[in-house]
Amino acid sequence: MSSPAVQLRSRVSSFGEAAVEKARLTVVPVNRGRAPRVPFIVLVSALAIVGVVGLLLFNTSLQQASFTEAKLTEQASAMVDREETLRMQLDDLRDPQRIAGEAEKMGMVIPAAPAFLRLDGTVVGEPRPATPEDKLRIRPKPRTVPADLRPRVNVVKVRADRADRADRADRAERRADRSAEVEGSD
């Protein structure tokens, strides 16, 4: 009997020979047929054109949205300004002094002792008609400034003497000479 190592070697050599026989290279016929280039070029060109057109449409829609946003922002600003104006007018109309002044113009006065009616119909207080003598002063009287705090105004008139007039005339002549020199050099 042969040893197991020898048997293993004989098996490996028989496997190796079979693999070498199978692996023998053979010449494959050359297939000269190329993939057609025209459809590929048309596909790539179509994708490029579609991409550019898509970008243009996207950019146009963004610009249009930007203009719309600017217009709406302007409208919102105008509405905020209008709201503030209306609030100021409402505050002016709600001003108690304005209301009291309007009531005074209509001849209304505040009663000195008001009377109140209860829900059961009884009167609390003594009802009296209001008279113009009961009128309250709405606007306070202007304050008068004491005489000690009012400064006296002293107006001093100064006459120009002849020397001062001569100096002014000399200055005017010099200015005229300078302006004539400047005009002559041009």
BAKOL-193364 format. One record per atom (N, C-alpha, C): z, y, x; residue in one letter; atom name. Coordinates in steps of 0.001 Angstrom, whole numbers, plus 500000, padded with zeros to 6 digits. Each point is the difference from the previous one (the first is absolute). Layout:
<atoms>
+--------+--------+--------+-------+------+
:     zz :     yy :     xx : volum : keti :
+--------+--------+--------+-------+------+
:      Z :      Y :      X :     A :   CA :
...
+--------+--------+--------+-------+------+
</atoms>
This chain:
<atoms>
+--------+--------+--------+-------+------+
:     zz :     yy :     xx : volum : keti :
+--------+--------+--------+-------+------+
: 500000 : 498847 : 500810 :     M :    N :
: 500000 : 501153 : 499190 :     M :   CA :
: 500000 : 501221 : 500858 :     M :    C :
: 499415 : 500955 : 499441 :     S :    N :
: 499938 : 501229 : 500766 :     S :   CA :
: 501131 : 500911 : 499583 :     S :    C :
: 500297 : 500899 : 500892 :     S :    N :
: 501128 : 500902 : 499742 :     S :   CA :
: 499597 : 501053 : 498963 :     S :    C :
: 500987 : 500558 : 499350 :     P :    N :
: 499670 : 500996 : 498967 :     P :   CA :
: 499342 : 501245 : 500602 :     P :    C :
: 500283 : 500358 : 501234 :     A :    N :
: 499379 : 501174 : 500609 :     A :   CA :
: 498522 : 499768 : 500187 :     A :    C :
: 499612 : 498805 : 500347 :     V :    N :
: 498593 : 499698 : 500224 :     V :   CA :
: 499278 : 500028 : 498661 :     V :    C :
: 500641 : 499469 : 498991 :     Q :    N :
: 499367 : 500000 : 498672 :     Q :   CA :
: 499793 : 501454 : 499512 :     Q :    C :
: 500958 : 500848 : 500286 :     L :    N :
: 499899 : 501408 : 499576 :     L :   CA :
: 498859 : 500678 : 500715 :     L :    C :
: 499860 : 499676 : 501295 :     R :    N :
: 498910 : 500623 : 500759 :     R :   CA :
: 498652 : 499540 : 499471 :     R :    C :
: 499896 : 498770 : 499657 :     S :    N :
: 498706 : 499499 : 499527 :     S :   CA :
: 499663 : 500634 : 498649 :     S :    C :
: 501003 : 500247 : 499172 :     R :    N :
: 499745 : 500644 : 498711 :     R :   CA :
: 499562 : 501454 : 500204 :     R :    C :
: 500696 : 500734 : 500916 :     V :    N :
: 499670 : 501400 : 500238 :     V :   CA :
: 498600 : 500101 : 500554 :     V :    C :
: 499616 : 499086 : 500911 :     S :    N :
: 498665 : 500094 : 500580 :     S :   CA :
: 498949 : 499698 : 498942 :     S :    C :
: 500290 : 499101 : 499068 :     S :    N :
: 499010 : 499708 : 498965 :     S :   CA :
: 499899 : 501181 : 499019 :     S :    C :
: 501141 : 500663 : 499731 :     F :    N :
: 499957 : 501201 : 499148 :     F :   CA :
: 499244 : 501118 : 500696 :     F :    C :
: 500192 : 500129 : 501296 :     G :    N :
: 499339 : 501059 : 500770 :     G :   CA :
: 498498 : 499787 : 500038 :     G :    C :
: 499579 : 498772 : 500173 :     E :    N :
: 498570 : 499739 : 500056 :     E :   CA :
: 499358 : 500295 : 498651 :     E :    C :
: 500689 : 499631 : 498930 :     A :    N :
: 499454 : 500257 : 498664 :     A :   CA :
: 499909 : 501500 : 499751 :     A :    C :
: 500996 : 500765 : 500465 :     A :    N :
: 499992 : 501459 : 499804 :     A :   CA :
: 498894 : 500632 : 500804 :     A :    C :
: 499752 : 499473 : 501222 :     V :    N :
: 498941 : 500563 : 500837 :     V :   CA :
: 498655 : 499744 : 499345 :     V :    C :
: 499817 : 498849 : 499439 :     E :    N :
: 498729 : 499689 : 499358 :     E :   CA :
: 499777 : 500902 : 498795 :     E :    C :
: 501048 : 500263 : 499233 :     K :    N :
: 499860 : 500856 : 498828 :     K :   CA :
: 499783 : 501454 : 500399 :     K :    C :
: 500550 : 500418 : 501114 :     A :    N :
: 499960 : 501397 : 500394 :     A :   CA :
: 498749 : 500347 : 500762 :     A :    C :
: 499120 : 499132 : 500173 :     R :    N :
: 498782 : 500316 : 500732 :     R :   CA :
: 499289 : 501143 : 499293 :     R :    C :
: 499620 : 500922 : 500772 :     L :    N :
: 499347 : 501175 : 499449 :     L :   CA :
: 498544 : 499694 : 499722 :     L :    C :
: 499576 : 500515 : 498892 :     T :    N :
: 498598 : 499857 : 499646 :     T :   CA :
: 499439 : 501397 : 499760 :     T :    C :
: 498743 : 500187 : 500155 :     V :    N :
: 499359 : 501302 : 499801 :     V :   CA :
: 499766 : 500182 : 498517 :     V :    C :
: 500448 : 501163 : 499521 :     V :    N :
: 499845 : 500339 : 498580 :     V :   CA :
: 498789 : 500898 : 499888 :     V :    C :
: 499177 : 499765 : 499049 :     P :    N :
: 498822 : 500868 : 499863 :     P :   CA :
: 500439 : 501426 : 499644 :     P :    C :
: 499355 : 500988 : 500598 :     V :    N :
: 500329 : 501412 : 499786 :     V :   CA :
: 499433 : 500430 : 498658 :     V :    C :
: 500883 : 500608 : 499183 :     N :    N :
: 499583 : 500521 : 498707 :     N :   CA :
: 499750 : 501491 : 500182 :     N :    C :
: 498798 : 500412 : 499997 :     R :    N :
: 499660 : 501395 : 500258 :     R :   CA :
: 500095 : 500857 : 498737 :     R :    C :
: 500426 : 499489 : 498928 :     G :    N :
: 500094 : 500770 : 498767 :     G :   CA :
: 501176 : 500973 : 500047 :     G :    C :
: 499742 : 501303 : 499886 :     R :    N :
: 501047 : 501031 : 500008 :     R :   CA :
: 500383 : 500339 : 498575 :     R :    C :
: 501193 : 500474 : 499891 :     A :    N :
: 500414 : 500530 : 498694 :     A :   CA :
: 499231 : 501285 : 499768 :     A :    C :
: 499499 : 500200 : 498825 :     P :    N :
: 499209 : 501200 : 499756 :     P :   CA :
: 500867 : 501256 : 500148 :     P :    C :
: 499488 : 500993 : 500709 :     R :    N :
: 500756 : 501226 : 500277 :     R :   CA :
: 499884 : 501005 : 498870 :     R :    C :
: 498930 : 500032 : 499285 :     V :    N :
: 499757 : 501021 : 498978 :     V :   CA :
: 501079 : 499972 : 498918 :     V :    C :
: 500357 : 498849 : 499442 :     P :    N :
: 501055 : 500034 : 498970 :     P :   CA :
: 501332 : 500509 : 500561 :     P :    C :
: 500313 : 499655 : 501226 :     F :    N :
: 501247 : 500470 : 500608 :     F :   CA :
: 499987 : 501521 : 500162 :     F :    C :
: 498884 : 500526 : 500486 :     I :    N :
: 499895 : 501451 : 500192 :     I :   CA :
: 500062 : 500710 : 498654 :     I :    C :
: 499352 : 499438 : 498985 :     V :    N :
: 500035 : 500601 : 498666 :     V :   CA :
: 501425 : 499987 : 499461 :     V :    C :
: 500732 : 498905 : 500191 :     L :    N :
: 501374 : 499898 : 499522 :     L :   CA :
: 500898 : 501027 : 500687 :     L :    C :
: 499910 : 500107 : 501317 :     V :    N :
: 500831 : 500954 : 500739 :     V :   CA :
: 499651 : 501431 : 499600 :     V :    C :
: 498706 : 500298 : 499857 :     S :    N :
: 499587 : 501349 : 499595 :     S :   CA :
: 500503 : 500329 : 498602 :     S :    C :
: 499892 : 499025 : 499087 :     A :    N :
: 500472 : 500231 : 498627 :     A :   CA :
: 501507 : 500254 : 499995 :     A :    C :
: 500761 : 499233 : 500774 :     L :    N :
: 501452 : 500216 : 500071 :     L :   CA :
: 500323 : 501377 : 500565 :     L :    C :
: 499255 : 500431 : 501023 :     A :    N :
: 500238 : 501317 : 500600 :     A :   CA :
: 499697 : 501104 : 498990 :     A :    C :
: 498889 : 499874 : 499278 :     I :    N :
: 499638 : 501026 : 499010 :     I :   CA :
: 501020 : 500051 : 498871 :     I :    C :
: 500393 : 498834 : 499512 :     V :    N :
: 501010 : 499954 : 498932 :     V :   CA :
: 501316 : 500607 : 500490 :     V :    C :
: 500374 : 499742 : 501239 :     G :    N :
: 501232 : 500575 : 500549 :     G :   CA :
: 499934 : 501511 : 500101 :     G :    C :
: 498869 : 500533 : 500476 :     V :    N :
: 499852 : 501457 : 500133 :     V :   CA :
: 500010 : 500659 : 498623 :     V :    C :
: 499262 : 499421 : 499054 :     V :    N :
: 499979 : 500556 : 498649 :     V :   CA :
: 501393 : 499941 : 499377 :     V :    C :
: 500718 : 498907 : 500215 :     G :    N :
: 501364 : 499881 : 499489 :     G :   CA :
: 500918 : 501061 : 500592 :     G :    C :
: 499873 : 500236 : 501302 :     L :    N :
: 500818 : 501045 : 500637 :     L :   CA :
: 499668 : 501381 : 499454 :     L :    C :
: 498710 : 500270 : 499781 :     L :    N :
: 499594 : 501291 : 499437 :     L :   CA :
: 500574 : 500188 : 498594 :     L :    C :
: 499908 : 498959 : 499184 :     L :    N :
: 500555 : 500087 : 498644 :     L :   CA :
: 501514 : 500185 : 500031 :     L :    C :
: 500662 : 499298 : 500891 :     F :    N :
: 501457 : 500128 : 500133 :     F :   CA :
: 500376 : 501413 : 500442 :     F :    C :
: 499288 : 500539 : 500980 :     N :    N :
: 500265 : 501351 : 500490 :     N :   CA :
: 499755 : 501029 : 498899 :     N :    C :
: 498931 : 499806 : 499235 :     T :    N :
: 499698 : 500924 : 498907 :     T :   CA :
: 501094 : 499974 : 498947 :     T :    C :
: 500469 : 498806 : 499665 :     S :    N :
: 501067 : 499914 : 498987 :     S :   CA :
: 501294 : 500615 : 500521 :     S :    C :
: 500279 : 499853 : 501296 :     L :    N :
: 501194 : 500641 : 500568 :     L :   CA :
: 499889 : 501521 : 499960 :     L :    C :
: 498828 : 500532 : 500314 :     Q :    N :
: 499795 : 501459 : 499945 :     Q :   CA :
: 500153 : 500506 : 498573 :     Q :    C :
: 499453 : 499277 : 499044 :     Q :    N :
: 500113 : 500406 : 498605 :     Q :   CA :
: 501461 : 499967 : 499555 :     Q :    C :
: 500721 : 498978 : 500422 :     A :    N :
: 501428 : 499928 : 499664 :     A :   CA :
: 500765 : 501141 : 500651 :     A :    C :
: 499609 : 500375 : 501202 :     S :    N :
: 500647 : 501115 : 500691 :     S :   CA :
: 499786 : 501310 : 499249 :     S :    C :
: 498764 : 500243 : 499535 :     F :    N :
: 499731 : 501208 : 499232 :     F :   CA :
: 500779 : 500002 : 498689 :     F :    C :
: 500057 : 498858 : 499350 :     T :    N :
: 500758 : 499892 : 498753 :     T :   CA :
: 501475 : 500266 : 500250 :     T :    C :
: 500522 : 499453 : 501102 :     E :    N :
: 501415 : 500205 : 500338 :     E :   CA :
: 500283 : 501473 : 500268 :     E :    C :
: 499098 : 500684 : 500707 :     A :    N :
: 500187 : 501429 : 500284 :     A :   CA :
: 499968 : 500809 : 498706 :     A :    C :
: 499097 : 499646 : 499096 :     K :    N :
: 499897 : 500706 : 498728 :     K :   CA :
: 501262 : 499794 : 499163 :     K :    C :
: 500487 : 498778 : 499953 :     L :    N :
: 501212 : 499709 : 499233 :     L :   CA :
: 501228 : 500661 : 500612 :     L :    C :
: 500051 : 500069 : 501335 :     T :    N :
: 501110 : 500682 : 500667 :     T :   CA :
: 499992 : 501481 : 499657 :     T :    C :
: 498815 : 500595 : 499972 :     E :    N :
: 499879 : 501413 : 499645 :     E :   CA :
: 500446 : 500229 : 498556 :     E :    C :
: 499597 : 499112 : 499099 :     Q :    N :
: 500412 : 500117 : 498599 :     Q :   CA :
: 501506 : 499848 : 499865 :     Q :    C :
: 500579 : 499052 : 500741 :     A :    N :
: 501451 : 499796 : 499938 :     A :   CA :
: 500732 : 501234 : 500508 :     A :    C :
: 499490 : 500602 : 501068 :     S :    N :
: 500613 : 501210 : 500535 :     S :   CA :
: 499934 : 501135 : 498981 :     S :    C :
: 498852 : 500141 : 499348 :     A :    N :
: 499853 : 501046 : 498977 :     A :   CA :
: 500955 : 499750 : 498833 :     A :    C :
: 500170 : 498735 : 499633 :     M :    N :
: 500903 : 499679 : 498896 :     M :   CA :
: 501456 : 500254 : 500381 :     M :    C :
: 500352 : 499718 : 501244 :     V :    N :
: 501370 : 500275 : 500459 :     V :   CA :
: 500260 : 501499 : 499969 :     V :    C :
: 499008 : 500788 : 500445 :     D :    N :
: 500141 : 501458 : 499955 :     D :   CA :
: 500136 : 500491 : 498559 :     D :    C :
: 499184 : 499443 : 499123 :     R :    N :
: 500065 : 500390 : 498579 :     R :   CA :
: 501354 : 499630 : 499405 :     R :    C :
: 500498 : 498814 : 500343 :     E :    N :
: 501307 : 499570 : 499485 :     E :   CA :
: 501096 : 500954 : 500470 :     E :    C :
: 499942 : 500388 : 501272 :     E :    N :
: 501010 : 500909 : 500525 :     E :   CA :
: 499918 : 501359 : 499308 :     E :    C :
: 498781 : 500476 : 499744 :     T :    N :
: 499833 : 501268 : 499291 :     T :   CA :
: 500581 : 499910 : 498596 :     T :    C :
: 499722 : 498890 : 499314 :     L :    N :
: 500535 : 499828 : 498646 :     L :   CA :
: 501520 : 499891 : 500004 :     L :    C :
: 500564 : 499337 : 500999 :     R :    N :
: 501460 : 499905 : 500095 :     R :   CA :
: 500626 : 501377 : 500217 :     R :    C :
: 499337 : 500808 : 500853 :     M :    N :
: 500515 : 501350 : 500240 :     M :   CA :
: 499925 : 500837 : 498721 :     M :    C :
: 498907 : 499864 : 499247 :     Q :    N :
: 499879 : 500728 : 498738 :     Q :   CA :
: 501060 : 499533 : 499012 :     Q :    C :
: 500233 : 498698 : 499959 :     L :    N :
: 501019 : 499465 : 499102 :     L :   CA :
: 501385 : 500501 : 500393 :     L :    C :
: 500285 : 500035 : 501308 :     D :    N :
: 501287 : 500527 : 500454 :     D :   CA :
: 500153 : 501468 : 499626 :     D :    C :
: 498898 : 500761 : 500111 :     D :    N :
: 500057 : 501407 : 499592 :     D :   CA :
: 500249 : 500132 : 498505 :     D :    C :
: 499363 : 499124 : 499219 :     L :    N :
: 500208 : 500058 : 498547 :     L :   CA :
: 501417 : 499561 : 499606 :     L :    C :
: 500607 : 499141 : 500770 :     R :    N :
: 501358 : 499513 : 499699 :     R :   CA :
: 501091 : 500907 : 500567 :     R :    C :
: 499630 : 501028 : 500717 :     D :    N :
: 500973 : 500885 : 500636 :     D :   CA :
: 500864 : 500672 : 498924 :     D :    C :
: 501318 : 499850 : 500084 :     P :    N :
: 500885 : 500574 : 498976 :     P :   CA :
: 499888 : 501523 : 499893 :     P :    C :
: 499801 : 500681 : 501108 :     Q :    N :
: 499885 : 501460 : 499913 :     Q :   CA :
: 498720 : 500397 : 499277 :     Q :    C :
: 498899 : 499269 : 500217 :     R :    N :
: 498758 : 500309 : 499291 :     R :   CA :
: 500173 : 499761 : 498513 :     R :    C :
: 500652 : 498882 : 499660 :     I :    N :
: 500219 : 499683 : 498582 :     I :   CA :
: 500886 : 501067 : 499362 :     I :    C :
: 501063 : 500413 : 500701 :     A :    N :
: 500891 : 501033 : 499463 :     A :   CA :
: 499264 : 501329 : 499853 :     A :    C :
: 499138 : 500324 : 500948 :     G :    N :
: 499218 : 501236 : 499901 :     G :   CA :
: 499053 : 499970 : 498814 :     G :    C :
: 499323 : 498860 : 499775 :     E :    N :
: 499105 : 499860 : 498842 :     E :   CA :
: 500800 : 500115 : 498699 :     E :    C :
: 501168 : 499365 : 499960 :     A :    N :
: 500846 : 500082 : 498803 :     A :   CA :
: 500451 : 501437 : 499757 :     A :    C :
: 500314 : 500712 : 501074 :     E :    N :
: 500426 : 501397 : 499867 :     E :   CA :
: 498858 : 500862 : 499470 :     E :    C :
: 498758 : 499737 : 500462 :     K :    N :
: 498842 : 500751 : 499513 :     K :   CA :
: 499785 : 499770 : 498505 :     K :    C :
: 500345 : 498801 : 499521 :     M :    N :
: 499847 : 499697 : 498573 :     M :   CA :
: 501167 : 500516 : 499177 :     M :    C :
: 500978 : 500611 : 500653 :     G :    N :
: 501133 : 500571 : 499280 :     G :   CA :
: 501169 : 499047 : 499833 :     G :    C :
: 499990 : 498903 : 500672 :     M :    N :
: 501105 : 499047 : 499895 :     M :   CA :
: 501145 : 500443 : 500892 :     M :    C :
: 501217 : 499741 : 499554 :     V :    N :
: 501193 : 500292 : 500797 :     V :   CA :
: 500929 : 498806 : 499927 :     V :    C :
: 500887 : 499897 : 500958 :     I :    N :
: 500973 : 498906 : 500023 :     I :   CA :
: 501182 : 500417 : 499122 :     I :    C :
: 500394 : 499161 : 499070 :     P :    N :
: 501133 : 500381 : 499145 :     P :   CA :
: 501300 : 500032 : 500799 :     P :    C :
: 500873 : 500904 : 499638 :     A :    N :
: 501274 : 500134 : 500711 :     A :   CA :
: 500905 : 498806 : 499723 :     A :    C :
: 500087 : 499568 : 498757 :     A :    N :
: 500849 : 498862 : 499637 :     A :   CA :
: 499148 : 499019 : 499202 :     A :    C :
: 499498 : 498944 : 500618 :     P :    N :
: 499140 : 499070 : 499263 :     P :   CA :
: 500806 : 499142 : 499030 :     P :    C :
: 499329 : 499551 : 498972 :     A :    N :
: 500591 : 499080 : 499030 :     A :   CA :
: 499216 : 498696 : 500077 :     A :    C :
: 500680 : 498868 : 499720 :     F :    N :
: 499377 : 498684 : 500114 :     F :   CA :
: 500094 : 499266 : 498680 :     F :    C :
: 499002 : 499218 : 499675 :     L :    N :
: 499979 : 499161 : 498802 :     L :   CA :
: 500265 : 498568 : 500403 :     L :    C :
: 500891 : 499361 : 499251 :     R :    N :
: 500240 : 498578 : 500234 :     R :   CA :
: 499097 : 499187 : 499091 :     R :    C :
: 499908 : 498701 : 500288 :     L :    N :
: 499140 : 499131 : 499203 :     L :   CA :
: 500466 : 499881 : 498551 :     L :    C :
: 501279 : 500170 : 499777 :     D :    N :
: 500505 : 499902 : 498618 :     D :   CA :
: 499767 : 501294 : 499226 :     D :    C :
: 499450 : 501048 : 500647 :     G :    N :
: 499670 : 501236 : 499314 :     G :   CA :
: 501021 : 501109 : 500172 :     G :    C :
: 501110 : 499762 : 500678 :     T :    N :
: 501006 : 501044 : 500190 :     T :   CA :
: 499584 : 500913 : 501149 :     T :    C :
: 500430 : 501241 : 499936 :     V :    N :
: 499681 : 500999 : 501013 :     V :   CA :
: 501218 : 500197 : 500883 :     V :    C :
: 499774 : 499946 : 501303 :     V :    N :
: 501089 : 500230 : 500948 :     V :   CA :
: 499753 : 501377 : 500614 :     V :    C :
: 500968 : 500865 : 499928 :     G :    N :
: 499863 : 501357 : 500519 :     G :   CA :
: 499632 : 500957 : 498880 :     G :    C :
: 499978 : 501270 : 500337 :     E :    N :
: 499684 : 501021 : 499001 :     E :   CA :
: 498575 : 500488 : 500236 :     E :    C :
: 499078 : 499711 : 499095 :     P :    N :
: 498621 : 500440 : 500208 :     P :   CA :
: 499873 : 501519 : 499829 :     P :    C :
: 499386 : 500631 : 500964 :     R :    N :
: 499764 : 501443 : 499978 :     R :   CA :
: 498580 : 500239 : 500466 :     R :    C :
: 499317 : 500946 : 499439 :     P :    N :
: 498652 : 500280 : 500500 :     P :   CA :
: 500070 : 500659 : 501382 :     P :    C :
: 499010 : 499687 : 500818 :     A :    N :
: 499936 : 500592 : 501334 :     A :   CA :
: 499404 : 501397 : 499885 :     A :    C :
: 500508 : 500909 : 500797 :     T :    N :
: 499520 : 501391 : 499984 :     T :   CA :
: 499473 : 500360 : 501381 :     T :    C :
: 499175 : 501025 : 500088 :     P :    N :
: 499496 : 500417 : 501320 :     P :   CA :
: 501115 : 500405 : 500954 :     P :    C :
: 501166 : 500371 : 499465 :     E :    N :
: 501111 : 500356 : 500884 :     E :   CA :
: 500549 : 498767 : 500728 :     E :    C :
: 499758 : 498801 : 499426 :     D :    N :
: 500483 : 498762 : 500624 :     D :   CA :
: 499107 : 499552 : 501166 :     D :    C :
: 498952 : 500715 : 500231 :     K :    N :
: 498997 : 499617 : 501002 :     K :   CA :
: 500633 : 499896 : 501388 :     K :    C :
: 499641 : 498931 : 500713 :     L :    N :
: 500452 : 499806 : 501377 :     L :   CA :
: 498921 : 500479 : 500955 :     L :    C :
: 500437 : 500497 : 501114 :     R :    N :
: 499033 : 500444 : 501016 :     R :   CA :
: 499479 : 498759 : 500727 :     R :    C :
: 498685 : 499817 : 499962 :     I :    N :
: 499388 : 498820 : 500622 :     I :   CA :
: 499850 : 500203 : 501497 :     I :    C :
: 499455 : 501127 : 500350 :     R :    N :
: 499802 : 500304 : 501421 :     R :   CA :
: 501093 : 500974 : 500438 :     R :    C :
: 500626 : 499719 : 501120 :     P :    N :
: 501081 : 500904 : 500433 :     P :   CA :
: 499447 : 501368 : 500393 :     P :    C :
: 500869 : 501006 : 499885 :     K :    N :
: 499608 : 501349 : 500396 :     K :   CA :
: 499757 : 500026 : 501503 :     K :    C :
: 499041 : 500821 : 500414 :     P :    N :
: 499779 : 500096 : 501450 :     P :   CA :
: 501197 : 500636 : 500681 :     P :    C :
: 500310 : 499514 : 501159 :     R :    N :
: 501150 : 500524 : 500733 :     R :   CA :
: 499679 : 501383 : 500551 :     R :    C :
: 500998 : 500847 : 499944 :     T :    N :
: 499827 : 501324 : 500599 :     T :   CA :
: 500642 : 499978 : 501374 :     T :    C :
: 499324 : 500605 : 500948 :     V :    N :
: 500501 : 500033 : 501365 :     V :   CA :
: 500890 : 501242 : 500137 :     V :    C :
: 501206 : 499838 : 500526 :     P :    N :
: 500871 : 501171 : 500169 :     P :   CA :
: 499353 : 501019 : 500922 :     P :    C :
: 500384 : 501254 : 499807 :     A :    N :
: 499420 : 501092 : 500786 :     A :   CA :
: 500287 : 499825 : 501481 :     A :    C :
: 501145 : 499405 : 500348 :     D :    N :
: 500329 : 499800 : 501415 :     D :   CA :
: 499029 : 499034 : 500679 :     D :    C :
: 499421 : 499091 : 499234 :     L :    N :
: 499096 : 499012 : 500591 :     L :   CA :
: 498542 : 500445 : 499985 :     L :    C :
: 499689 : 501076 : 499291 :     R :    N :
: 498624 : 500503 : 499978 :     R :   CA :
: 499805 : 500931 : 501185 :     R :    C :
: 499145 : 499677 : 500928 :     P :    N :
: 499818 : 500882 : 501159 :     P :   CA :
: 499225 : 501255 : 499608 :     P :    C :
: 500324 : 501064 : 500678 :     R :    N :
: 499280 : 501244 : 499775 :     R :   CA :
: 498735 : 499969 : 500846 :     R :    C :
: 498933 : 500473 : 499420 :     V :    N :
: 498729 : 500014 : 500698 :     V :   CA :
: 499768 : 501408 : 500521 :     V :    C :
: 499871 : 500096 : 501305 :     N :    N :
: 499715 : 501283 : 500628 :     N :   CA :
: 498562 : 499991 : 500480 :     N :    C :
: 499208 : 500939 : 499495 :     V :    N :
: 498610 : 500113 : 500405 :     V :   CA :
: 499917 : 501131 : 501010 :     V :    C :
: 499482 : 499677 : 501166 :     V :    N :
: 499881 : 500988 : 501064 :     V :   CA :
: 498519 : 500271 : 500226 :     V :    C :
: 499613 : 501268 : 499916 :     K :    N :
: 498614 : 500383 : 500244 :     K :   CA :
: 499920 : 500589 : 501394 :     K :    C :
: 499082 : 499490 : 500806 :     V :    N :
: 499831 : 500462 : 501369 :     V :   CA :
: 498643 : 500671 : 500090 :     V :    C :
: 500023 : 501225 : 500556 :     R :    N :
: 498746 : 500717 : 500181 :     R :   CA :
: 499490 : 499719 : 501403 :     R :    C :
: 498713 : 499830 : 500095 :     A :    N :
: 499398 : 499746 : 501300 :     A :   CA :
: 499802 : 501338 : 500705 :     A :    C :
: 500399 : 500065 : 501231 :     D :    N :
: 499813 : 501253 : 500737 :     D :   CA :
: 498614 : 500014 : 500639 :     D :    C :
: 499658 : 501113 : 500623 :     R :    N :
: 498657 : 500201 : 500535 :     R :   CA :
: 499710 : 499053 : 501164 :     R :    C :
: 500953 : 499712 : 500836 :     A :    N :
: 499778 : 499108 : 501148 :     A :   CA :
: 499669 : 498587 : 499524 :     A :    C :
: 500689 : 499584 : 498963 :     D :    N :
: 499754 : 498669 : 499449 :     D :   CA :
: 498591 : 499929 : 499434 :     D :    C :
: 499558 : 501045 : 499336 :     R :    N :
: 498645 : 500027 : 499450 :     R :   CA :
: 498969 : 499945 : 501119 :     R :    C :
: 500251 : 500712 : 501091 :     A :    N :
: 499063 : 500012 : 501136 :     A :   CA :
: 499893 : 498607 : 500625 :     A :    C :
: 501131 : 499295 : 500122 :     D :    N :
: 499976 : 498632 : 500538 :     D :   CA :
: 499164 : 499074 : 499123 :     D :    C :
: 500147 : 500129 : 498718 :     R :    N :
: 499223 : 499160 : 499093 :     R :   CA :
: 498506 : 500303 : 500118 :     R :    C :
: 499653 : 501277 : 500142 :     A :    N :
: 498593 : 500372 : 500139 :     A :   CA :
: 499426 : 499454 : 501302 :     A :    C :
: 500775 : 500062 : 501110 :     D :    N :
: 499540 : 499455 : 501275 :     D :   CA :
: 499753 : 498483 : 499893 :     D :    C :
: 500892 : 499293 : 499366 :     R :    N :
: 499838 : 498550 : 499835 :     R :   CA :
: 498749 : 499682 : 499182 :     R :    C :
: 499747 : 500774 : 498983 :     A :    N :
: 498820 : 499780 : 499161 :     A :   CA :
: 498727 : 500233 : 500807 :     A :    C :
: 499998 : 501032 : 500860 :     E :    N :
: 498834 : 500270 : 500838 :     E :   CA :
: 499755 : 498860 : 500985 :     E :    C :
: 501052 : 499482 : 500600 :     R :    N :
: 499850 : 498881 : 500944 :     R :   CA :
: 499424 : 498767 : 499307 :     R :    C :
: 500471 : 499709 : 498801 :     R :    N :
: 499463 : 498862 : 499251 :     R :   CA :
: 498517 : 500192 : 499712 :     R :    C :
: 499622 : 501212 : 499629 :     A :    N :
: 498592 : 500283 : 499700 :     A :   CA :
: 499157 : 499836 : 501260 :     A :    C :
: 500528 : 500467 : 501169 :     D :    N :
: 499261 : 499852 : 501256 :     D :   CA :
: 499813 : 498522 : 500359 :     D :    C :
: 501052 : 499214 : 499837 :     R :    N :
: 499909 : 498565 : 500321 :     R :   CA :
: 498977 : 499302 : 499111 :     R :    C :
: 500014 : 500322 : 498716 :     S :    N :
: 499049 : 499345 : 499091 :     S :   CA :
: 498572 : 500430 : 500322 :     S :    C :
: 499814 : 501263 : 500446 :     A :    N :
: 498662 : 500446 : 500378 :     A :   CA :
: 499534 : 499267 : 501256 :     A :    C :
: 500913 : 499773 : 500971 :     E :    N :
: 499646 : 499259 : 501219 :     E :   CA :
: 499600 : 498569 : 499676 :     E :    C :
: 500734 : 499378 : 499107 :     V :    N :
: 499701 : 498621 : 499622 :     V :   CA :
: 498651 : 499925 : 499313 :     V :    C :
: 499693 : 500935 : 499129 :     E :    N :
: 498719 : 500008 : 499293 :     E :   CA :
: 498861 : 500291 : 500976 :     E :    C :
: 500238 : 500850 : 500977 :     G :    N :
: 498963 : 500344 : 500969 :     G :   CA :
: 499690 : 498849 : 500934 :     G :    C :
: 500961 : 499161 : 500321 :     S :    N :
: 499772 : 498875 : 500910 :     S :   CA :
: 499235 : 498876 : 499336 :     S :    C :
: 500005 : 499948 : 498685 :     D :    N :
: 499277 : 498941 : 499284 :     D :   CA :
: 498547 : 500308 : 500051 :     D :    C :
+--------+--------+--------+-------+------+
</atoms>
